[in-house]
């Protein structure tokens, strides 16, 4: 997913895209929204609940990526590339 519109569409909330875009909210910004923020956007309780759950999912994905873990929680395979040798001139 590359845009806030794609994410909202995936959640079945594509009609909210203009509200988010008008306020400059991208995917990174969406991760920081709380219920008060969502209420301020004029969302219904059902929409806020759906988005709150999706935001938790985004946060979990971000934490997983930050830790370098696969979606199943396993660490990435060991990196076996040799370090680049420095050329002497």
GISUL-V84542 format. One record per residue. SS is DSSP state (alpha for helix, beta for strand, coil for the rest). Layout:
# GISUL-V84542
SS
SS
This chain:
# GISUL-V84542
coil
coil
coil
alpha
alpha
alpha
alpha
alpha
alpha
alpha
coil
coil
coil
alpha
alpha
alpha
alpha
alpha
alpha
alpha
alpha
alpha
coil
coil
coil
coil
alpha
alpha
alpha
alpha
coil
coil
coil
coil
alpha
alpha
alpha
alpha
alpha
alpha
coil
coil
coil
coil
alpha
alpha
alpha
alpha
alpha
alpha
alpha
alpha
alpha
alpha
alpha
alpha
alpha
alpha
alpha
alpha
alpha
alpha
alpha
alpha
alpha
alpha
alpha
coil
beta
coil
coil
coil
coil
coil
beta
coil
coil
coil
coil
coil
coil
coil
coil
coil
coil
coil
coil
coil
coil
